[in-house]
């Protein structure tokens, strides 16, 4: 139940955020590198992006787990692949966090 | 009219095979079940389940041109030839079109398909308002033919753990019943990643249900009840 609820809630956030980004992208001119940094450096945007990446990773984790539970009946193999997926997502998460922190700090 | 029918007799056949049949005398309004009965006159070894002949008992569920349905309410006119008939998918075949429904009934039994009441039994009938009764519409009509569960990929992958759309529709039928008092217990039983949550709203069940019911909606309602129960 928890996994399903997390999946649903993260999906809501992801779609709202993506809609916002799409709207923003259609209504804004191209930004330079400094403008980008400024934009992401704002606390609101940084938090929203942080939430976005968390939601994305959690969503991907639950989704991948669901797919693997369905299609990999062999428990050992499933466990092995799950660990691979978890490490990959974790690495992506740390990478995104490092970038965000670096931008906000400066 | 030409038919290709799945044949398998575990006592004599190594593997299943498709057998061709031709039926000459087709009357207007004839259902597939009538045709199968005529074919059985041609070849007595052809085996299939059937009983009421009017879509009430749910015995003659089979895979007709790739789609699960009841032979007795499938008009021959609606079918492309050759009509390919197989047993419902994902179930152990006993012989020809007859499958072992044991696992299906096991899941049905597991959801406790009866009213559970903790209060002392009333001296009169259990009372229910028309509005409360209305909530059971679209749930109680299920005839347990198994068309839905056997067309559900999640049920194919995990037939031993996932309850399947038919059993879950019935689970909701009792959760929605104003007279039932075991809501918490029923929800608890459906917790975990398999029993209920293997449903990914594929909606094959809704697509094939010969009674036009919506197990996916029922499953979503169970999920909503779980969220409500948690909050």
Interface residues (C-beta under 8 A of the other chain):
Chain A: X1 X3 X4 X5 X66 X69 X70 X71 X73
Chain B: X153 X154 X157 X158 X191 X193 X197 X198 X200 X223 X226 X227 X230
